[in-house]
Every structure is written in C-alpha cells, then in structure tokens.
Amino acid sequence: MTRSADISRTTNETDIRLSLALDGTGAGTRSTGVGFFDHLLDAVAKHGALDLDVETKGDLETGPHHTVEDTGLALGAAIDEALGDRSGILRFGHAVVPMDDARASASIDISGRPYTAFEAQLPPVAIGSFDCDLTEEFFRAVANSAKLTLHVSVERGHNAHHIVEASFKAFARALRQAVSLDPNESGVPSTKGLL
C-alpha cells in the first residue's frame, strides 16, 4: 500500500508543486523562497518521517503570507489524499518537544473535522523573512485541508526561533504517530465507521 500524493495548486498569488509519502525517511527538497520556512519544512519532513518535495513560487514582493499559507493548504491536501479512507491508522498523535528554552506540544486527531487551537505568545518579530504570526496560519491551513483536529501549545520559551521550531517539530512528531499504521486496527478507527 502506497500512502502518497502529488498536489499542484496554482492561484494568482502562488504556484505550488508538492509530493508527499507518509511512510518515508525525511527525503526530498523544500524550496519556497522563504529560507526559515524551508528549514521548518525540513524539520516537518525529518521528524514526521515524511518524504516531502515542495516547490513554491509565491508573490514574495507582498510578503511571505500567501506562500506560507498556501503551502500549508497544499500539504494538508496531500495528507488527506495520502491517508485514503483512513483504514488501519492509529488516528491520534501527541508529542512534546523541548528546544533549549522553548517547549511546545501538539495533539492531533485525524477526525475528519477541521479544527485548530493554537496557544502561544509569539514575539512580534520576523526570523529572516518569516513573520512569527505565520506559524498559526500554517497550522490552520494544514488542519483545514487535511481535516485534522490540531492543538498546538507553546508551554514556555523566549527565543522566537526556538519557539517556532519546537512547534513545528511537535506537530511533525504528533502527525507521525497519528498517521502510523496500527497492527491491531484493520478498519477505520471510529465507531462511526468513517473519518
């Protein structure tokens, strides 16, 4: 069973090509024109054990917002497609990730019901050209397209780089757990029979 997807998404603001394999090793390249965002996507691929290729061309002259949000929408669509009918998955995932002064947690339910709760006091700064407030926009976009219930909480931290990166790594680890195959589950892990 191959759990993969290829997504193309073109708007007046962005042009995205994304390839995803859920059962990967972190392979692939990420190129969005936003250096720190590429670094964060590298972390998602590595810690999520995803093979992930992303090429995004966005209207960076207006800022990175469209690039980050639309890449999140494309990644969410790829997760949704790669999961198919959700048979045999663990469904739930949770991770706590410390990164020096920062600690973040993420909880995921592949529920079919998009919802994002993001709790963080992010410094109002940019890391390179990546505005910290885009962290929530990315998570919301992924959760909406992938139909995930996603809770991300930054429990502590003062360094913006560490806070944001810990959030992305916690998301990746929780996603890795939630999409993993459960040897004790042959069908859809829901009393409804559908996710």
N, C-alpha and C positions, 0 to 999 in steps of 0.2 A: 504494500500500500504506500503510495507516494503522497505525502501531505505537503503539497507545494502549490504556488500560484504565481502568475505573472500578471501584473497590473500596468496599464497605461492610462494616464489621466492628464488631459490637456484642457486648460482653460485660457482665458485671456491673460491670466496672471502667472501661471506655471505650466510646465511641461515635464511630466514625471514618468519614468520607466522604473519599475520595481519588480524584483524577483525574490521570492521567499520560499525557503524549505524549512519546515518546522523541526525536522529531525536532522539537524546539521551540526556544525562544529565552530561556527563563527566566521566561516569563509565569506568572501565577497568583498566588494568595494563600495564605499559610500561617498558620493560627490554631490554636494548641494550648493556649493558656493559660500557656505557659512561654516567656517572652519571648526568652531567649537561644537556646532550641531553635528558635523561629520564625526567628531570624536565621541559624542554621546551616542550616535547610531552605531559606532564601532562597539561601544560598551553593551548596547542592547543585543547586538549580534553575538558577541562573545559570551556574555553572562546568560543570555537566553538560549544558547546553543542553537542559534538560527543561522542558516546560510542566507545572507541578505545582500543583494545588489541594489543600490539606489543611485539613480542619476536624476537630479532635479535641476531644471533651469527655471529660475524664477525672476520676477521683477525686483531684483535686489536694490535697484535705484530708489524704490519706495520703502526699503527696509526689509528685514527677513521674515516678517509676519506671515505673508502668503506662502513662502517657501516652507516654513516650519509646519504650519497648519495643514497645508495640502499634502505634504509628505506624510504627516500623521494620518490623514484620511486614506491615502493610498496604502499605507502599512496596515491599517485596520481592515480595509477591504481585502487585502491579501491574507490576513489571518483568518478572516471569515470564510473566504473561499477554500483555503488550505484545510480548514477543520471539517469541511463537508457537513455531514449530518451530526457530527459530534460523537459518534459511537465510539465507545471504549476509552474516552478521555477521563482523566482524573477530575476535571472541571474546576476545582478550587485550587488556588495557589496563594501562598503568603511568604513574604520574605522581609527580613530586617537587615539593612546594610549599614555598617559604620564606615565612614571615610574621614579619618583624622578627627576633627572637631564636630563633624556632622553625623547624624544618624537619621535614616529615613526608612519607612516601612511601606509596603504595598500589599494589598489584598485584592485578589481577582476572583470573580465568579463568571465563568463563561455561561451566562444565564440566558442570552437572547434578549436581554433587557438593558439597553444602554443607559448607564448612569455613571457619573464621575463625582467623587468627593475629593477635593484637593485642599489639604490643610497645611499651610506653610507661611511663614513670614520671610518672604524672599527680599533680599536687599534690592532697592530700586536702581540696579546697575546693569551694565552690559558686560558680558565676557566676550571679548573680541567684538563681533557684530551681533552676538546672540543676546537679546534682552531677556533677563531672568523671567519676566512675566510670560514669556512664550512657553515655559515649562508646562504650565497648566493648559495652555491652548493645545499643545501637542498631545498631552494625555487625553484631553476631552475628545479630540479628533479621532485618535486611535480607538477609544472606547465606543464612540458613536458608530464608527464604521464596522468595528468587529463585533458589536452588540455585546460588550462586556459590562459588568458591574465592576468598577475600579475605584478603590480607595487608596490614595497616596497621602502619607502624612510625614512631614519633616518634624522629627521629635526634638532636634537640637541642632545647633551649628551657627557659625558666624561668617565663615568664608563662603562667598557665593558660589565659587567653582565647586567646592566640596558638597555644598547643599544640593545643587542641581545634579551633579554627577551621582551622588548617593541615591537620589530619587529615581534616576534612570536605571541604575543598577538594581535597585529594589524592584522596580517594575519588571525588568528583564528576568530576574530570578523567580518572581511570582508567576510570570507568564510561562516560563519554562516548566514549572511544576503543574500549572493548570492544564496545559496542552499535552502533558505527558500521557502516555498510554498506561492504563490501569489493567494489569493482568487479571484482575477479578471482575472486570466490567466488560461484557460483550456488547451491550446495547448502549442506548443513550442514558446517561446518568441523571435521570429525572423521573419523578413519579408521574409526570405528565406524559412521558414518552417522547418529548420533543423539547429541544432547546433552540 
